[in-house]
Each structure stands twice: as structure tokens, then as C-alpha cells.
């Protein structure tokens, strides 16, 4: 009986984080807004025109290289690659001014 309880406790302690990690492979969310870091891939949903930053210069962002564009989601400006959505650069809304 002790072995069964120990095995059950081990599953609770060590099994849950693994399940959580597998389920949490999507973007992390902060206050309901997806959160990405450099090297992450932004989903196609956030690469649409409504998130595109047309005036990168007016927003004090660097000029995007060919094949890249800025998007604005929540409090973050992200420079993403057109072909795969990988985040190349990242600026918080307050730090880019």
C-alpha cells in the first residue's frame, strides 16, 4: 500500500509539470495577450495587416531589413521575418521612445 501511495504522489509531483509543459507549447500569455521572445515564431494570426506597423520610423523603430516587418501586439513591437514569423527584434512599447 505504501508503494502505491508513493507512486501516486510521484505522479502528482512529477507528472503534472510534464503535462503542463506539453500543453503550454503555444505562446505564453500575459493578461490575455500573447507573449513572445526573440527566436519565437509568431502565429499567422498576428502577422496580418491589422498588427502591421506601417510607420516604423514614427514609432522610433529601426528600418526593417528586406523580408522583415514590424508588428505591434499589446505593449510590444516585434520585428518578424515575413516567410516564417520568427521574431528578430523586440521592443517594449515604452522603451522604444
Backbone as CSV, one residue per row, in Angstrom:
resi,resn,N_x,N_y,N_z,CA_x,CA_y,CA_z,C_x,C_y,C_z
1,UNK,0.812,-1.187,0.000,0.000,0.000,0.000,0.866,1.267,0.000
2,UNK,1.969,1.213,0.761,2.880,2.341,0.808,3.459,2.639,-0.571
3,UNK,3.759,1.581,-1.336,4.318,1.732,-2.681,3.317,2.416,-3.610
4,UNK,2.056,2.076,-3.495,1.016,2.679,-4.329,0.870,4.164,-4.003
5,UNK,0.877,4.501,-2.722,0.781,5.897,-2.331,1.993,6.695,-2.793
6,UNK,3.171,6.116,-2.669,4.395,6.783,-3.109,4.372,7.003,-4.613
7,UNK,3.942,5.997,-5.357,3.858,6.120,-6.815,2.827,7.183,-7.197
8,UNK,1.700,7.210,-6.511,0.675,8.219,-6.783,1.173,9.621,-6.504
9,UNK,1.878,9.793,-5.397,2.431,11.087,-5.044,3.481,11.524,-6.067
10,UNK,4.300,10.581,-6.509,5.315,10.887,-7.516,4.662,11.351,-8.816
11,UNK,3.582,10.708,-9.206,2.868,11.127,-10.417,2.307,12.533,-10.273
12,UNK,1.774,12.829,-9.099,1.241,14.165,-8.869,2.335,15.224,-8.925
13,UNK,3.457,14.939,-8.294,4.540,15.910,-8.233,5.302,16.056,-9.533
14,UNK,5.559,14.948,-10.191,6.407,14.986,-11.381,5.631,14.868,-12.686
15,UNK,4.448,14.335,-12.638,3.664,14.167,-13.854,2.999,15.450,-14.297
16,UNK,2.505,16.239,-13.352,1.774,17.452,-13.692,2.609,18.478,-14.450
17,UNK,3.839,18.784,-14.025,4.628,19.752,-14.801,4.874,19.291,-16.234
18,UNK,5.068,17.998,-16.426,5.298,17.491,-17.783,4.059,17.688,-18.637
19,UNK,2.914,17.426,-18.060,1.675,17.626,-18.801,1.494,19.103,-19.097
20,UNK,1.767,19.953,-18.111,1.643,21.389,-18.303,2.600,21.865,-19.389
21,UNK,3.827,21.400,-19.361,4.820,21.820,-20.347,4.396,21.409,-21.755
22,UNK,3.833,20.230,-21.890,3.383,19.793,-23.205,2.204,20.626,-23.668
23,UNK,1.297,20.962,-22.758,0.121,21.731,-23.115,0.453,23.202,-23.347
24,UNK,1.553,23.684,-22.779,1.913,25.086,-22.848,2.913,25.367,-23.967
25,UNK,2.850,24.624,-25.062,3.794,24.848,-26.158,3.382,26.021,-27.028
26,UNK,2.190,26.563,-26.807,1.752,27.747,-27.538,2.360,28.972,-26.882
27,UNK,2.039,30.145,-27.425,2.565,31.383,-26.855,2.144,31.515,-25.400
28,UNK,3.042,32.023,-24.586,2.684,32.356,-23.214,1.803,33.586,-23.271
29,UNK,0.893,33.717,-22.325,0.034,34.890,-22.305,0.240,35.667,-21.025
30,UNK,0.282,36.979,-21.172,0.358,37.882,-20.043,-0.857,38.792,-20.149
31,UNK,-1.748,38.684,-19.182,-3.001,39.452,-19.185,-3.790,39.222,-20.475
32,UNK,-3.801,38.000,-20.944,-4.584,37.648,-22.119,-3.942,38.006,-23.443
33,UNK,-2.755,38.595,-23.408,-2.055,38.972,-24.637,-0.875,38.027,-24.821
34,UNK,-0.744,37.434,-26.009,0.392,36.535,-26.244,1.725,37.238,-25.988
35,UNK,2.688,36.470,-25.586,3.998,36.989,-25.191,5.072,36.193,-25.931
36,UNK,5.899,36.891,-26.693,6.964,36.228,-27.438,8.315,36.807,-27.054
37,UNK,9.350,36.054,-27.324,10.730,36.487,-27.149,11.461,36.321,-28.482
38,UNK,12.669,36.858,-28.580,13.469,36.684,-29.800,13.624,35.203,-30.096
39,UNK,13.471,34.856,-31.358,13.625,33.467,-31.781,12.315,32.704,-31.793
40,UNK,11.277,33.213,-31.101,9.964,32.562,-31.134,9.318,32.801,-32.493
41,UNK,8.364,31.961,-32.824,7.615,32.119,-34.066,6.238,32.681,-33.741
42,UNK,5.917,33.804,-34.356,4.617,34.439,-34.179,3.622,33.719,-35.099
43,UNK,2.471,33.371,-34.561,1.475,32.668,-35.359,0.948,33.563,-36.483
44,UNK,0.430,32.935,-37.526,-0.069,33.653,-38.692,-1.124,34.690,-38.322
45,UNK,-1.916,34.394,-37.309,-2.967,35.311,-36.877,-2.422,36.706,-36.578
46,UNK,-1.241,36.790,-35.981,-0.662,38.067,-35.582,0.239,38.670,-36.660
47,UNK,0.330,38.018,-37.798,1.141,38.542,-38.892,0.265,39.211,-39.943
48,UNK,-1.016,39.386,-39.641,-1.959,40.021,-40.559,-1.802,41.542,-40.511
49,UNK,-2.390,42.211,-41.509,-2.252,43.660,-41.651,-2.673,44.448,-40.422
50,UNK,-3.654,43.971,-39.679,-4.146,44.751,-38.536,-3.085,44.938,-37.459
51,UNK,-2.062,44.093,-37.438,-0.988,44.218,-36.454,0.273,44.853,-37.051
52,UNK,0.293,45.028,-38.356,1.474,45.574,-39.029,1.697,47.031,-38.644
53,UNK,2.952,47.405,-38.502,3.335,48.780,-38.197,3.839,49.393,-39.498
54,UNK,3.040,50.297,-40.054,3.430,50.942,-41.312,4.462,52.039,-41.100
55,UNK,4.343,52.759,-39.993,5.231,53.889,-39.723,6.282,53.507,-38.691
56,UNK,7.226,52.677,-39.097,8.259,52.236,-38.168,9.116,53.404,-37.706
57,UNK,9.382,54.341,-38.609,10.216,55.490,-38.263,9.515,56.374,-37.231
58,UNK,8.224,56.637,-37.426,7.445,57.449,-36.491,7.299,56.795,-35.127
59,UNK,7.465,55.474,-35.083,7.416,54.737,-33.822,8.804,54.515,-33.232
60,UNK,9.797,55.182,-33.811,11.188,55.126,-33.330,11.744,53.702,-33.377
61,UNK,11.418,52.985,-34.425,11.908,51.623,-34.619,12.902,51.625,-35.770
62,UNK,13.787,50.680,-35.774,14.783,50.629,-36.855,14.132,50.149,-38.152
63,UNK,14.768,50.513,-39.238,14.265,50.115,-40.548,14.318,48.592,-40.671
64,UNK,13.195,47.972,-41.066,13.223,46.514,-41.241,14.062,46.137,-42.465
65,UNK,14.800,45.077,-42.347,15.570,44.565,-43.484,14.594,43.973,-44.500
66,UNK,15.082,43.736,-45.695,14.243,43.096,-46.710,13.760,41.757,-46.167
67,UNK,12.461,41.504,-46.313,11.893,40.245,-45.840,11.480,40.261,-44.374
68,UNK,11.469,41.461,-43.773,11.058,41.605,-42.380,10.044,42.738,-42.270
69,UNK,9.229,42.704,-41.224,8.310,43.808,-40.944,8.004,43.866,-39.452
70,UNK,7.626,45.053,-38.991,7.273,45.258,-37.596,5.794,44.975,-37.385
71,UNK,5.477,44.364,-36.252,4.092,44.212,-35.824,3.980,44.765,-34.408
72,UNK,2.754,45.114,-34.016,2.513,45.657,-32.683,1.399,44.844,-32.041
73,UNK,1.731,44.144,-30.955,0.758,43.331,-30.223,0.890,43.686,-28.746
74,UNK,-0.207,44.158,-28.155,-0.161,44.546,-26.747,0.806,45.689,-26.550
75,UNK,1.785,45.498,-25.673,2.772,46.546,-25.404,4.105,46.270,-26.086
76,UNK,4.102,45.387,-27.083,5.353,45.002,-27.733,5.341,45.287,-29.223
77,UNK,6.482,45.776,-29.695,6.743,45.881,-31.115,7.707,44.753,-31.437
78,UNK,7.388,43.975,-32.451,8.242,42.843,-32.806,8.588,42.899,-34.282
79,UNK,9.858,42.757,-34.583,10.320,42.667,-35.959,10.321,41.192,-36.315
80,UNK,9.518,40.818,-37.296,9.372,39.403,-37.653,9.749,39.169,-39.105
81,UNK,10.219,37.978,-39.380,10.533,37.579,-40.750,9.241,37.259,-41.485
82,UNK,9.130,37.756,-42.697,7.922,37.548,-43.490,7.662,36.073,-43.765
83,UNK,8.704,35.327,-44.079,8.495,33.945,-44.537,8.099,32.961,-43.442
84,UNK,8.549,33.222,-42.185,8.251,32.229,-41.152,7.767,32.818,-39.826
85,UNK,7.718,34.140,-39.711,7.203,34.765,-38.496,8.123,34.718,-37.298
86,UNK,9.401,34.417,-37.486,10.347,34.365,-36.369,10.663,35.788,-35.906
87,UNK,10.635,35.997,-34.590,10.920,37.306,-34.004,12.420,37.570,-34.066
88,UNK,12.788,38.641,-34.778,14.187,39.018,-34.964,14.601,40.080,-33.946
89,UNK,13.686,40.981,-33.629,13.955,42.042,-32.666,12.665,42.310,-31.903
90,UNK,12.818,42.886,-30.734,11.674,43.078,-29.847,11.867,44.372,-29.069
91,UNK,10.828,45.173,-29.012,10.868,46.417,-28.246,9.583,46.527,-27.439
92,UNK,9.735,46.893,-26.181,8.570,47.165,-25.353,8.033,48.524,-25.773
93,UNK,6.749,48.739,-25.619,6.122,49.978,-26.037,6.745,51.222,-25.427
94,UNK,7.195,51.145,-24.202,7.763,52.318,-23.521,9.249,52.514,-23.815
95,UNK,9.965,51.461,-24.145,11.420,51.594,-24.259,11.891,52.040,-25.614
96,UNK,11.023,52.090,-26.610,11.493,52.441,-27.951,11.520,53.943,-28.195
97,UNK,10.999,54.758,-27.282,10.992,56.205,-27.482,12.293,56.809,-27.065
